[in-house]
Amino acid sequence: MKILILTVTAGNGHNACAQAMKNKLEADYGATVEVVDLLKSFSTRTNAWIADKGYNLAVGKLLPVYNLFFNHYKKLKPQKRYSNSCQSTCLSTVGGLLAKIMEFRPDAIYCTHYDCAVALTDLRLAYKIPAKIVVANLDYVYSPFWESAIGVDYFVIPNEDFIGEGLEKGFLAQQLLPYGLPVKQNPAPGKNKQELRRELGLADKFTVLIMFGGGHWKGAYKIFRMAERTLRGRNAQIIMINGKDESSYRKIERKKPYGVPVLNVGYTYDIPVYLAAADVVINKSGGTGVTEMLDASLPMLLYEKTPAQERYNLVYLKEKGVALSFKNEKTLRENLLKLLEDEELRGSMKACIAELARNATDKTAALLASFPAADYSGLPAEVPDRKTVKKTVKRAMKRASRP
């Protein structure tokens, strides 16, 4: 069994989910798996830079502009699927992608980014790609351009709430699999909170886990200080995970001690331990991150000033009763104290989490492993050159776009 996983570096979530699926398929099914970054491997340096560094720049420095464009493109009609603004980037990859498929000959292809699914949809208009194609949505919203990915075999979506919009975008009901988000599995250690806290050098008291510091985010220290001021003089403590934000880690270390006990953590692979030791978590609302927090049954307090897709995630999570939000120190204080003082509120949020939490990794891996060997006899004997592939695909897209 051979499985090709396609990802795009646009923050770390897509790559982390790709690696998690690779690990699962190799460990549980003995599959031969290769992970390929679509843009870095088959497109221009400019396109790869825009997807990663350009995205970080846009949401870090130009957030209102980014959100404006996101909401504009989200409203485009599905009928524009072969001419929207993502197509030029995806078309730049089709020649190299077809060559990779013909060389590796996978039985299944798994995608963690819409660019990969769009490129494969375009390719399938002109070439008989025999491998089954499965793509995953990593947010609790349909981002722009998913309508251009209707040529895949299966689309893994968060849950049944997202079937209706998928149908509006042109997917068929049998393509939509409401499995959840296929993120890294973080099973809690087999110990209770008291034991974990003791091993971490913490007291057995209300524990707030703050996690900021991935990708574009640079506001970790500010959020930490707001939470620390709120909890002073109360029976509480903080675990601060700074990730790659070394500046935040150093600032917190320099200014110790604080009015509450603080466990200051830099980059770590032990996230499941800290999740299991906490009572609530303060974070932003990236789809993969909140799914891991749902897995850990943690009520969430989420920051409102985030990229548009995370804002949609936040609205959805609040509607489902699993999260509160804050936009400044006043609202952080109000809602953090609610979570600290109201055990009944935390209990009701956990009950809602139990209904919503779905990690699709197991089901998606089983699906990928179930496909039969792919028959490549319908493809050309030799790999066409990239320019020919692109021209052929463009002609096929033009035909497909006609009423």
N, C-alpha and C positions, 0 to 999 in steps of 0.2 A: 504494500500500500504506500503510495507516494502522494504527499500533500504539499502544495505550494501555498504559502501564506504571504499575502501582499499587505504592506502597511505603508504609511506616510508619516514622516517625522513632522508633527504639528503639535508641539508639546510632547509629553511623554506617554500619555494615556494610550494612544494607538499602538505604540511599540510595546508597551507593557502588556497589553492584551494579546498582542501577537505572540510574544514570548511565552505568556502563560498557556496559550493554546498549544504552542509547540511542545512545551514541557509535558502537558497532559497527554497529547497524542503519542509522544515517544514513550512515556512511562507506562501508560495504560494499554496502548494498542500496538506498540512496536513499530509505529509508522516511520517512514523516511520523510523527514520534514525539512523544507528550506524556507527561510524567511527572507523576503526581498523588499527593500524600500523602493516603491514604484518610481518616485520622482528622482531620487538620488541615482538610481540605476539606469533609468531609461529616458529621462527628460533633461532639461538644461539646468545649469547651476542656478540660474536666476529663478526658475520655477521652484526648485528645491529650497532656495533661500526664502522666497516669499511664503511658502507653506510653513516654514519653521521660524526663522528669525523675523521675517516680515510680520507674521502673525503675532509674535511676542511684542514687537514694536507697536503694532496697531492697538492691541488690547492694553498694553502698558502705558502708552503715551497718547493714543488717539482713540480712546474707548468710545466716546460719543459718535465719532465718524464710523468706526467699525460697526457699532450697533445699528447705525442708520442704514448702512449697506446690507447688513444681515437681514434686517426686517424688510428692506426693499426687495431683495432677491427671494425671500421666503414667499412673497406674494405673487411671484411670476406664475403664469399659467403653465400647467404641465405640458401643454401642446408645444411649448418652446424648448422641450427637452434636448433636441438635437442642435440647437443654436444658441443656448445660453452661454454665459461667460466662463463656465468651467470647461467648456468643450475644447478650447484651444490648448489648455494644459493637458487634458486627457489625450487628445489626439497626438500630442508630441511624444507620447509613451507607447503607442500601439505597435510600432515596428519592433522595438526592443522587447516588448512584452510578448508578442507572438513568437519571436525567436526563442525567448526563455521557455515558453510553454512547449514548443516543439523539441527543445533540447532536453528538458526535464521530464516531460510527458506525465504530468500529475494525474492522478485519478480524481482528485478534488482540489478546488482552489478556495481558500478562505480569505476574506478581506476585512480589514478593520478600519477602512476609511472610504468615503464615498468616491473619491477619485479613482480608486482601484476598481470599484464596481462599475463606474461609468465607463472607464476604459474597456473593461471586459464586455459590457453591453454593446459598445460601439464595434468592437472586434467581431462579436457574434453576428452582427448584421452582414458581415462579408465572409467570415471564415467559420467552419464547423468546429468550434471548440468543444470537444467531447467531455471534458472534465466537468463534473458538477460544481456549480459555483454557489457558495454560501457567503453572505455578507452580514455584518453585525452593526447595529446602531448603538453608539456608545453614549447617547444622551437620552433624556426623557423629553425629547422634542424631535421633530423632523427638521433638520437643518436644510438650508437651500440646496438644491441640485439633486436631492434623492430621487426626484421624478425622472432623472436621466439614467437611473440605474435599474430600470425595469426588466432588463434582459438577464438578470441572475436567476438561479433556480429557487433559492430560498433567502428570505430576509428576516433575520432574527431581530425582533422588536421587544420593547420593555415588558408589555403585557397587553391584554385585550383592549385597553383604552385607546391603543394606537392603531387598531385595525381600520377604523373608518377613514382616517386621513390617508392611510396607505392606499386604500382603494381609490380615493380621490386622485392620488398622484399617478395612478395607472397600474399599480400592482394587482395581481389576482389574489383572491382569498387564499388559495392553496400555497402561494409563495410566502405568506406572512406567518411567521412562527413566534407566538408570544411567550418566548422562553425567559426573557429577562436580559440583563446585560452580561456578556461573557467576560468577566474581569478576573483578575488574579484571585484565587481562592485563599482566604486568610482565616483558616479555622482557629478559633480561640484555643489557647493552651488548656490542657485538662486540669486546671487549678481554679479555685475560686478567687474573687477579687482580693480578699484579705491576704491570701498567700502570695499573689502576684505583687501586690503593693509592698509587702514585707521584703520580698526579694529585690524590689527596685529601690529599697531604702526609704519608702514612703510610709506615712501613718495610715491607719484605717479610717479615712474621712472622705467626705465628698470630693471627688477628683474630676477636674476639668482638663480635658485633653485639647490642646490648641495645635492645629497642623496647618502651617503655611510655609511656603518656601520653595515650591516647584515652579518651573517654567518662568513666566513673565512676572510673577508676583514678587513685590518688593516691600510690602507693608506689614510684614510679620511682627516686627518689634512694636509698632504702633498698636496693633490689635492686642498683643501681649500686655502692654502697659494699661490699656483700657480694662482688660479683664482683671489684672492684678489689683488695680485701684478699687474695682467693684468688690473683690473678695476679701479685702483687708479687714481683719478683726472678726472674720467668720470662720466657722469650722470647715475649712476647705483647703485644697492644695491644687497646684497646676503642674501638668506635664506639658512642656513646650517642645514640639518637634519642629526644628527649623529647616530640615531638608538641606537643600543646596545653598540656602541663604546664610552664608558664613558670617556676613556682617551682623545679622540679627543675633546669631549665636554669641558672637564676641561682645556685643553691647549688653546682652543679658548677663553674661559672665562678669563683666567689668563692674556692673552696678549692684551685684549681690551684696547683702541680703535684702529681701523684699518683705512686705507686710504679710505675705503668706509663703508657705514652703513651695519651692520651685525646683522641679527636676528639669534641667536644661539639656536637651538632646540635639545633636547635630544630625547628619545624615545617618539613617539606620535602616537595616533590613528587618528589624524586630517590631514592625508596626503591629502585627497581631497581638503581641504581648501588651503593648501600651493601650490598644483598643480594649482589650479584655480587662485591663486594670481601671478603666475610666467609667464615669457615670454619665457624662455628656461630652460632646465634642463641638468645638468651634472651628469652622472651616469655611471654605467657599464651596460652590455647588457644581463642581465638575462631575460629569456623569459617572466616571469610573470610581472617583473618590467616594461619592455618596453611596454608591452600591456596596463598596467595602464597609462603609459605616453601617448600612442597613444589615449587612451580613453579621455585624457584631452587635446588633440590636441596641444601637446607641441613639438616643434623642439628639437632634442636631440644632445648632444655632449658626445660621449661615449668613455670610456677608452679602449685602444687596448690590454693591457696586462692582459688578462683574460683567464679562462678555455676554452678549445677547443669548447664546445658547444656554449658558449657565443660569441666566435670569429666568428663562423658560423652565429649566429644571427646578429652580427654587419655587416658582409659582406652583408647579405641579406637586412638589413635595409638601408644601404648606397646605394645599388643598386636600392632600391625603392624610394630613394630621401627624406627619412624622418629623416636622421641622418648624422652628421659629426663625425669625430673621432679625438683622440689625443693619442700620445704615450709618450710625454714629455712636458715640459713647453713651448718650442718653438711652437709646433703644437697646444697646448691648446690656447696659446695667439693668434695665427693667426686665428684660427677658432672661438674662442669666440668673437674676435673683428669683424669678418665677421658677426656673428649673431647679434651683438650689432648695427652695423652701416648700415647693408643692410636689410632694411625692405622688399624689394622685395624678397630677398632670404628666409626670414622667411615666407612670404606669399606663396611662391611656395612650401616650405616644408609642410606647413599646408594643402595645396591642395592635396599633395601626401598622407599625413596622413589620410585625409578624405576618400581616396580611399582604404587605407590599413587597417584601424582600424576595428577590429572585436572582440567583446567580446562574447564568445560562451555560457556564463552562462545561459541566458534565453532559448536558443534553446536546449541546452543539458538537462537542467532541465525538459523542456516540453517533450523531448524524453523519459527520464527516467520515467516520470509520466504516459506516454501513454501505457506502457506495461501491458498486462493482468496478472492476478494472475498466479504464477508459479505452475506447477503440480509436486510434489516431489515423486510421486508414483514409478518413475523409479530408485530411489536410494535405497540402502539397508535399511532394517527396523532398523537396529542398526548401530551405528557408528563404522567402522572398526578401529583397533588400528593403530597408526601412522606408524609403521614399515611396516605393511601390505599394507597400502595405498602407501607408497613410492615405495615398490617393484612392486606393480601392475602398478603404473604410469611409472616406469622405463622400464618395459616390453613393455608397450604400446608405449613408445617413441622409443624403439628399432625397433618395427614393423613399426612405422610411418617413420622412417629414411631410410628404405630400398627403393631402386629405384622402 
